[in-house]
């Protein structure tokens, strides 16, 4: 016999048999359960040092069930089958979550999808191979925001025109961190991406004593002649001088929520494209300004499906197509 959950009637049987001084082995035999089940039930269902009480034990069991269900939510198997089918189409977990949200499907978060893929991989599955990028397992709650003002403007105050890409001029910014030439001194590349057109400005931060000063000066210089209404940054301490940027460019600055890279999906996806030329974990110190500009130009003159196969440069700068086709 093996351990099994007891029913309410079985608990009343245990109470009656215990009052009759029946041995635990005999009680277990009568109920058809292992004696360990009875011992455990007697310990849980006794009120302090009093005798076992069936109604009290039943209420305690129901509380445990509710608590367990709340702490371990489950999703229907049919939902995971749909998720797996979409992942096999090379969709990202963010795209899967957003797509399912349009229809009458149970809600599923991006971290939950990644967790499902990890479980699938541990069982020998290959779904993870359809991901474009890997994903680090973050230790949530252990990372601060450095020297950034805790009252910094939130992304939730960003206007709808920026959120919906209705007009150009709304940018996202982040840094790519490469190798280190000395402890605490990593090589960085600043990535600024316009949400409406996906136009990229790629620069090496320079021109200040601190990293935040370099980022502020480089951002101001890179965007000074472009349409600029707002910038949404990551919470890294390199953006601590955001008031300087806001004043110099006469624009609004917003910050995404911590541990929420999908809120800056345009910049995150573009950084992924840059990684084709600057692989993760490698240093960008060997790149000259001309080489960095070449990477920028290649991406800005690459047609995008989301732009109906126009290039970012065509959309934002009204540039001519990069390749003239002859028939």
C-alpha positions in Angstrom: 0.0 0.0 0.0 1.1 3.6 -0.7 0.4 7.0 0.7 -3.0 8.4 -0.3 -5.0 11.5 0.5 -7.7 10.8 3.0 -11.4 11.6 2.6 -13.6 13.3 5.2 -15.4 10.0 6.0 -12.0 8.3 6.6 -11.1 11.0 9.1 -14.2 10.4 11.1 -13.4 6.6 11.0 -9.9 7.4 12.4 -11.4 9.5 15.2 -13.9 6.7 16.2 -11.3 4.0 16.0 -8.8 6.0 18.0 -11.3 6.7 20.7 -11.8 2.9 20.9 -8.1 2.5 21.4 -7.6 0.6 18.2 -3.9 0.3 17.2 -2.6 2.4 14.4 -1.7 -0.7 12.3 -5.3 -2.0 12.6 -6.7 1.5 11.7 -4.5 1.6 8.6 -5.5 -1.9 7.6 -9.2 -1.0 7.9 -8.8 2.1 5.8 -6.6 0.5 3.2 -3.8 2.9 3.6 -0.2 2.8 4.9 0.3 3.2 8.6 2.5 6.2 7.9 -0.5 7.9 6.5 -2.4 7.4 9.7 0.5 8.6 11.9 0.9 11.7 9.7 -2.9 12.3 9.9 -2.9 11.9 13.7 -0.1 14.4 14.1 -1.7 17.0 11.8 -5.2 16.6 13.0 -4.6 16.8 16.7 -5.4 20.2 18.3 -2.2 21.0 20.3 -2.0 18.2 22.9 -5.7 17.1 22.6 -6.9 14.0 20.9 -7.5 13.7 17.2 -10.6 15.7 15.9 -11.9 14.8 12.5 -13.6 18.1 11.6 -10.4 20.0 12.6 -8.3 17.7 10.6 -10.6 18.1 7.5 -10.4 21.9 7.7 -6.6 21.8 8.0 -6.4 19.6 5.0 -8.5 21.9 2.9 -6.3 24.9 3.9 -3.2 23.0 2.8 -4.9 22.2 -0.6 -5.8 25.8 -1.1 -2.3 27.0 -0.2 -0.7 24.4 -2.5 -2.9 25.4 -5.4 -2.1 29.1 -4.9 1.7 28.5 -4.7 1.8 26.0 -7.7 -0.5 27.3 -10.4 -0.8 24.9 -13.4 -1.7 25.6 -17.0 -3.8 23.3 -19.2 -1.9 20.8 -21.2 -3.6 22.1 -24.4 -2.0 25.5 -23.8 1.5 24.1 -23.6 0.9 22.2 -26.8 0.0 25.5 -28.5 3.1 27.2 -27.0 5.3 24.3 -28.2 3.9 24.6 -31.7 4.6 28.3 -31.9 8.1 27.9 -30.5 8.8 25.4 -33.3 8.0 28.3 -35.7 11.0 30.1 -34.3 8.8 32.5 -32.3 10.3 34.1 -29.2 8.5 33.6 -25.9 7.5 37.2 -25.9 5.9 36.8 -29.4 4.1 33.7 -28.2 2.8 35.5 -25.1 1.6 38.5 -27.1 0.0 36.4 -29.8 -1.9 34.2 -27.3 -3.1 37.3 -25.5 -5.1 38.3 -28.6 -7.2 35.2 -28.3 -9.3 33.4 -25.7 -6.3 31.5 -24.2 -5.3 31.4 -20.5 -2.6 34.0 -19.8 1.0 32.8 -19.7 4.0 34.9 -18.8 7.3 35.1 -20.6 9.2 33.7 -17.6 6.7 30.8 -17.4 7.4 29.9 -21.1 11.2 29.9 -20.5 10.7 27.7 -17.4 8.6 25.3 -19.5 11.4 25.1 -22.1 14.0 24.4 -19.4 11.8 21.6 -18.0 11.4 20.2 -21.6 15.1 20.3 -22.1 15.8 18.5 -18.9 13.5 15.7 -20.1 15.6 15.4 -23.3 13.5 17.7 -25.5 14.9 20.0 -28.2 12.5 22.9 -28.1 15.2 25.2 -26.7 17.1 24.8 -30.0 14.3 26.9 -31.7 15.2 29.9 -29.5 17.2 32.6 -31.2 19.0 33.5 -28.0 19.6 31.7 -24.7 18.3 33.2 -21.5 20.2 33.6 -18.2 18.6 32.5 -15.1 18.3 35.7 -13.1 18.5 35.9 -9.4 15.6 38.3 -8.9 15.8 41.0 -6.4 19.5 41.1 -6.0 20.3 43.9 -8.4 19.9 47.5 -7.6 19.7 50.5 -10.0 23.0 52.0 -9.1 23.0 55.8 -8.9 19.7 56.3 -10.7 17.1 58.5 -8.9 14.5 56.2 -7.3 11.9 58.7 -8.5 12.9 58.4 -12.1 10.1 58.7 -14.7 8.4 55.4 -15.3 7.6 53.9 -18.7 4.0 53.8 -17.6 3.9 57.5 -18.1 5.0 57.3 -21.7 2.5 58.6 -24.1 0.3 56.3 -26.2 1.9 57.6 -29.4 5.2 56.1 -28.3 3.7 52.9 -27.1 1.8 52.4 -30.4 4.6 53.6 -32.7 2.2 56.2 -34.2 4.9 58.8 -34.9 8.7 58.9 -35.2 10.8 60.4 -32.5 10.4 58.0 -29.6 13.7 56.1 -28.9 14.9 53.2 -26.7 18.4 53.0 -25.3 20.7 50.4 -23.7 24.4 49.4 -23.7 26.1 46.3 -24.9 28.8 45.3 -22.4 31.7 43.3 -23.8 35.0 42.1 -22.4 37.0 44.0 -19.8 40.5 45.5 -20.1 40.6 45.9 -16.3 38.4 44.9 -13.4 35.4 47.2 -13.3 36.1 48.8 -16.7 34.1 46.9 -19.3 34.0 48.0 -23.0 30.6 49.3 -23.9 28.7 50.2 -27.0 25.7 52.5 -26.7 22.6 51.4 -28.7 19.8 53.9 -29.5 16.9 52.6 -31.5 13.9 54.6 -32.9 10.7 52.7 -32.2 8.7 53.7 -35.3 11.4 53.0 -37.9 13.8 50.7 -36.0 16.6 53.1 -37.0 19.8 52.4 -35.0 22.5 54.8 -33.7 25.5 52.8 -32.5 28.3 54.6 -30.7 31.1 54.0 -28.2 30.5 56.2 -25.1 33.2 58.8 -24.7 33.8 62.4 -23.6 33.4 62.3 -19.8 35.0 61.3 -16.6 32.3 58.7 -15.6 30.4 56.1 -17.6 27.1 58.0 -17.0 28.7 61.3 -18.2 30.1 59.5 -21.3 26.7 58.0 -22.1 24.9 61.3 -21.6 27.3 63.2 -23.9 27.3 60.5 -26.6 23.5 60.2 -26.6 23.1 63.9 -27.0 25.6 64.1 -29.8 24.2 61.0 -31.7 20.5 62.3 -31.6 21.1 66.0 -31.9 20.0 66.2 -35.6 17.3 63.5 -35.5 13.6 63.6 -34.6 13.5 63.2 -30.8 10.5 63.3 -28.5 11.3 60.7 -25.8 13.9 58.1 -24.8 13.2 54.9 -22.8 16.2 53.6 -21.0 17.1 50.5 -19.1 17.7 50.9 -15.3 21.5 50.6 -15.6 23.6 53.1 -13.6 25.1 54.3 -16.9 21.9 56.3 -17.5 22.1 58.2 -14.1 22.8 61.5 -15.9 19.4 61.3 -17.7 18.5 64.9 -16.7 21.4 66.2 -18.8 20.1 64.3 -21.8 16.5 65.6 -21.3 17.7 69.2 -21.1 20.1 69.0 -24.0 17.7 67.3 -26.4 14.5 68.9 -25.0 12.8 65.6 -24.7 11.2 63.3 -22.1 13.1 60.4 -20.5 11.4 57.2 -19.2 12.7 54.1 -17.5 11.4 50.6 -18.0 10.5 48.4 -15.0 13.3 46.5 -13.5 13.9 43.0 -14.9 11.4 43.7 -17.8 13.5 43.7 -21.0 10.4 43.0 -23.1 9.3 46.6 -22.4 12.2 47.7 -24.6 11.7 45.0 -27.1 12.8 47.2 -30.1 16.2 47.9 -28.5 16.6 44.4 -27.3 15.9 42.9 -30.7 18.3 45.3 -32.4 21.0 44.5 -30.0 20.5 40.9 -31.0 21.2 41.9 -34.6 24.3 43.8 -33.5 25.6 40.6 -31.8 26.0 39.1 -35.3 29.0 41.4 -35.6 30.0 41.7 -31.9 29.3 38.3 -30.4 28.2 38.1 -26.7 31.2 37.9 -24.4 33.6 39.5 -26.8 35.1 42.9 -26.5 34.3 45.8 -28.8 37.6 47.5 -28.1 39.1 46.4 -31.4 36.4 48.2 -33.4 37.2 51.5 -34.8 34.7 54.3 -35.2 34.4 53.5 -38.9 33.8 49.8 -38.2 31.1 50.7 -35.7 29.5 53.0 -38.2 29.6 50.2 -40.8 27.6 47.9 -38.5 25.1 50.7 -38.0 24.7 51.4 -41.7 24.3 47.7 -42.5 21.4 47.3 -40.1 19.8 50.6 -41.1 19.9 49.6 -44.7 18.5 46.1 -44.2 14.8 45.7 -45.2 12.5 44.7 -42.3 9.3 42.7 -42.6 7.6 44.8 -40.0 8.3 47.8 -42.2 6.8 46.1 -45.3 10.4 45.4 -46.3 11.4 49.0 -46.3 14.7 49.9 -44.5 14.9 51.9 -41.3 16.8 54.6 -43.1 14.0 54.8 -45.7 11.3 55.2 -43.1 13.1 57.7 -40.8 15.3 59.6 -43.1 13.4 59.1 -46.4 16.6 57.8 -47.8 16.8 56.0 -51.2 16.7 52.2 -51.3 20.2 50.8 -50.7 20.1 48.7 -53.8 18.6 49.8 -57.2 17.2 46.8 -58.9 17.2 46.7 -62.8 14.8 44.6 -64.9 
